[in-house]
Amino acid sequence: PHAKAQIAADKRAKTTLLSIAEAYTGTVTIGVGETFAGDLIAEALSPLIVERPGLSFNIVEGYSERLIDRLNLGEFDFIAASHSYVSPPEGQVFYELYQTNDVITCSNAHPLTLKEAPELKDLVGYPWLVPYSRPSDKDTIVQTFIAAGLPAPTQFLGTDAYRIGTKLMLDHPFLMMTSPILLKTAKSAEHYDVRILPINEPTVTRNASLIHPIDRPLTPAATLLFEEIVRMASQSEFLQPKSSDRQE
């Protein structure tokens, strides 16, 4: 009886390992940046939820900079995030999917919406909403005004609460530099009647990428989701692919 129990346990172990190797069981935890196309993640997950009911998925949303820190601590299998790095940090694999340029937004009631072709000089004197966790956005805004010989903004409200920040636009003449992806996917943008101003600066070019540490290979289950996201991105008509080669 003892030998039979050992043999049965061995068979169960082999079956479990085979299921893990073929990505039929396991848990995948990923981080998703606030400016990454959330619809893309949902579309990639949908077939896996049906086809692989033995897999468990955890999706955590946040600012890209914070997610990368948590990725390095081992919390995520990989993250889907938009970044503005010229070259990726050491020790990370960046698979770049598409590229976006930030736009300038405001409330429909903002005085600047009355201008047909606003210029940077018209933005002087207005307050700005900026991400608390991404101080580089504030730096970009200030540097853009200084480079143009204009007075730099002095009033900033830093917040990582997108819905609260957007709501404040209703009552105050805030401007916000943000990703068009965020406006497309956030229902709050429609509810609060946010307007995109026809102006090209200040802006930041963001490279949407799937990121994981070089020294921590993806599990079979994580690889399955990773590849499905890549496939969905290649089929999307809305997303603009990177013009340069991806770093793999």
C-alpha positions as CSV (number, residue, x, y, z in Angstrom):
1,P,0.0,0.0,0.0
2,H,2.8,2.4,0.8
3,A,4.5,1.8,-2.6
4,K,1.1,2.3,-4.4
5,A,0.6,5.6,-2.6
6,Q,4.1,6.7,-3.6
7,I,3.5,5.8,-7.2
8,A,0.2,7.6,-7.2
9,A,1.7,10.7,-5.7
10,D,4.5,10.6,-8.3
11,K,1.9,10.4,-11.1
12,R,0.0,13.4,-9.6
13,A,3.2,15.4,-9.4
14,K,4.0,14.6,-13.1
15,T,0.5,15.6,-14.1
16,T,0.8,18.8,-12.2
17,L,4.2,19.7,-13.7
18,L,2.9,18.9,-17.2
19,S,-0.1,21.2,-16.6
20,I,2.2,24.0,-15.5
21,A,4.6,23.5,-18.4
22,E,1.7,23.6,-20.9
23,A,0.2,26.6,-19.1
24,Y,-3.1,24.9,-18.1
25,T,-2.6,25.8,-14.4
26,G,-0.8,28.6,-12.5
27,T,-1.2,32.2,-11.5
28,V,-0.1,35.2,-13.5
29,T,0.2,38.6,-11.9
30,I,0.8,41.7,-14.0
31,G,1.0,45.4,-13.5
32,V,-0.7,47.8,-16.0
33,G,0.3,51.4,-16.3
34,E,-2.4,54.1,-16.2
35,T,-1.6,55.2,-19.8
36,F,-1.4,51.7,-21.3
37,A,-4.3,50.7,-23.5
38,G,-6.5,48.8,-21.0
39,D,-8.7,47.5,-23.7
40,L,-5.7,45.6,-25.1
41,I,-5.3,43.8,-21.8
42,A,-9.0,42.9,-21.6
43,E,-9.0,41.6,-25.2
44,A,-5.9,39.4,-24.5
45,L,-7.4,38.0,-21.3
46,S,-10.8,37.2,-22.7
47,P,-9.9,34.0,-24.7
48,L,-7.6,32.7,-22.0
49,I,-10.3,32.9,-19.4
50,V,-12.4,30.7,-21.5
51,E,-9.8,28.4,-22.9
52,R,-7.6,28.0,-19.8
53,P,-10.0,27.9,-16.7
54,G,-7.2,26.5,-14.6
55,L,-5.2,29.7,-14.8
56,S,-5.7,32.5,-12.3
57,F,-4.9,36.1,-13.2
58,N,-4.2,39.2,-11.1
59,I,-4.2,42.7,-12.7
60,V,-2.8,45.6,-10.8
61,E,-3.1,49.2,-12.2
62,G,-0.8,52.0,-11.2
63,Y,1.8,54.6,-12.4
64,S,4.5,53.1,-14.6
65,E,7.4,54.3,-12.4
66,R,5.9,52.6,-9.3
67,L,5.1,49.4,-11.1
68,I,8.7,49.0,-12.3
69,D,9.8,49.3,-8.7
70,R,7.4,46.6,-7.7
71,L,8.4,44.5,-10.7
72,N,12.0,44.6,-9.5
73,L,10.8,43.3,-6.1
74,G,9.3,40.3,-7.7
75,E,5.6,41.2,-7.3
76,F,4.7,40.9,-11.0
77,D,5.5,38.4,-13.7
78,F,5.7,41.3,-16.1
79,I,4.2,44.8,-16.5
80,A,2.5,46.6,-19.4
81,A,3.5,50.2,-19.1
82,S,4.2,53.4,-21.1
83,H,7.6,55.0,-20.6
84,S,9.6,57.9,-21.9
85,Y,13.1,56.3,-21.5
86,V,15.5,57.0,-24.3
87,S,17.1,53.7,-23.5
88,P,15.7,51.1,-21.1
89,P,17.2,50.7,-17.6
90,E,19.8,47.9,-17.2
91,G,18.5,44.5,-16.3
92,Q,15.1,44.9,-18.0
93,V,13.7,43.4,-21.2
94,F,11.4,45.9,-23.0
95,Y,9.2,44.6,-25.8
96,E,7.9,47.8,-27.4
97,L,4.3,47.6,-28.8
98,Y,3.2,51.1,-29.8
99,Q,4.0,54.8,-29.3
100,T,1.8,57.8,-28.3
101,N,2.3,61.5,-27.8
102,D,0.7,63.2,-24.8
103,V,-2.1,65.8,-25.5
104,I,-3.2,68.9,-23.6
105,T,-6.7,68.6,-22.1
106,C,-9.0,70.9,-20.2
107,S,-12.7,71.4,-19.4
108,N,-15.1,72.3,-22.2
109,A,-15.8,75.4,-20.2
110,H,-12.1,76.5,-20.2
111,P,-11.5,79.9,-21.9
112,L,-8.9,78.4,-24.2
113,T,-11.6,76.3,-25.9
114,L,-12.8,79.6,-27.5
115,K,-9.5,79.9,-29.5
116,E,-9.4,78.2,-32.8
117,A,-5.7,77.7,-32.9
118,P,-4.2,78.2,-29.4
119,E,-0.4,78.6,-29.1
120,L,1.9,77.9,-26.2
121,K,1.9,81.6,-25.2
122,D,-1.9,81.4,-24.7
123,L,-1.3,78.8,-22.0
124,V,0.7,81.2,-19.8
125,G,-0.8,81.8,-16.4
126,Y,-3.0,78.8,-16.2
127,P,-2.6,76.1,-13.4
128,W,-1.7,72.5,-14.3
129,L,-2.6,69.1,-13.0
130,V,0.3,66.7,-13.0
131,P,0.9,63.1,-11.8
132,Y,2.3,63.1,-8.2
133,S,4.3,59.9,-9.0
134,R,5.8,61.2,-12.2
135,P,7.6,64.5,-11.5
136,S,9.2,64.4,-14.9
137,D,5.9,65.5,-16.5
138,K,6.1,68.8,-14.4
139,D,9.7,69.3,-15.5
140,T,8.8,68.8,-19.2
141,I,6.0,71.4,-18.9
142,V,8.2,74.0,-17.2
143,Q,11.1,73.4,-19.6
144,T,8.9,73.8,-22.7
145,F,7.8,77.3,-21.6
146,I,11.4,78.3,-20.6
147,A,12.7,77.1,-24.0
148,A,10.1,79.2,-25.8
149,G,11.1,82.3,-23.7
150,L,7.8,82.3,-21.9
151,P,7.0,82.6,-18.1
152,A,6.9,79.0,-16.8
153,P,3.8,77.8,-14.9
154,T,4.0,78.2,-11.1
155,Q,0.7,76.6,-10.0
156,F,0.7,72.8,-10.0
157,L,-1.6,70.3,-8.4
158,G,0.0,66.9,-8.1
159,T,-2.4,63.9,-8.0
160,D,-2.4,60.2,-8.8
161,A,-6.2,60.2,-8.5
162,Y,-7.2,60.7,-12.2
163,R,-10.9,60.9,-11.5
164,I,-10.5,63.5,-8.8
165,G,-8.1,65.5,-11.0
166,T,-10.5,65.4,-13.9
167,K,-13.4,66.5,-11.7
168,L,-11.4,69.5,-10.6
169,M,-11.3,70.7,-14.2
170,L,-15.0,71.4,-14.0
171,D,-14.5,74.1,-11.3
172,H,-11.0,75.4,-12.1
173,P,-9.1,76.4,-15.3
174,F,-6.6,73.5,-15.0
175,L,-4.7,72.1,-18.0
176,M,-3.4,68.6,-18.0
177,M,-0.8,66.8,-20.2
178,T,-2.0,63.2,-20.6
179,S,-2.0,60.2,-22.9
180,P,-4.8,60.0,-25.5
181,I,-5.1,56.3,-24.6
182,L,-6.1,57.3,-21.1
183,L,-8.9,59.6,-22.4
184,K,-10.1,56.9,-24.8
185,T,-10.4,54.2,-22.2
186,A,-11.5,56.2,-19.1
187,K,-15.3,56.5,-18.9
188,S,-14.7,59.5,-16.6
189,A,-13.3,61.5,-19.5
190,E,-16.7,61.3,-21.3
191,H,-18.6,62.0,-18.1
192,Y,-16.7,65.1,-17.2
193,D,-16.7,66.5,-20.7
194,V,-12.9,66.8,-21.2
195,R,-11.6,68.6,-24.3
196,I,-8.4,68.0,-26.1
197,L,-6.8,71.3,-27.2
198,P,-5.4,71.6,-30.7
199,I,-1.8,72.3,-29.6
200,N,1.3,70.2,-30.0
201,E,3.3,71.2,-26.9
202,P,4.2,70.5,-24.2
203,T,4.2,66.8,-24.9
204,V,6.0,63.6,-24.1
205,T,6.4,60.6,-26.4
206,R,5.6,57.4,-24.5
207,N,6.6,53.9,-25.6
208,A,4.1,51.3,-24.5
209,S,6.0,48.2,-23.7
210,L,5.8,44.8,-22.0
211,I,8.6,44.7,-19.4
212,H,10.2,42.0,-17.3
213,P,13.6,41.4,-15.6
214,I,16.3,39.7,-17.7
215,D,17.2,37.4,-14.9
216,R,13.7,36.2,-14.2
217,P,12.3,34.2,-17.2
218,L,8.5,34.2,-17.7
219,T,6.5,31.2,-16.6
220,P,4.6,29.3,-19.3
221,A,1.4,30.8,-18.1
222,A,2.9,34.4,-18.1
223,T,4.4,33.7,-21.6
224,L,0.9,32.8,-22.9
225,L,-0.6,36.1,-21.7
226,F,2.5,38.0,-22.9
227,E,2.2,36.6,-26.4
228,E,-1.6,37.2,-26.5
229,I,-1.1,40.9,-25.7
230,V,1.5,41.2,-28.4
231,R,-0.8,39.5,-30.9
232,M,-3.7,41.8,-30.0
233,A,-1.5,44.9,-30.3
234,S,-0.4,43.9,-33.8
235,Q,-4.1,43.6,-34.9
236,S,-5.3,46.9,-33.3
237,E,-6.2,49.7,-35.7
238,F,-6.2,52.4,-33.0
239,L,-2.6,51.8,-31.8
240,Q,0.3,53.2,-33.8
241,P,3.2,50.7,-33.9
242,K,6.8,51.8,-33.1
243,S,8.6,53.0,-36.2
244,S,11.9,51.7,-34.8
245,D,12.8,48.0,-34.1
246,R,11.7,46.6,-30.9
247,Q,14.2,45.6,-28.2
248,E,13.7,41.9,-27.4
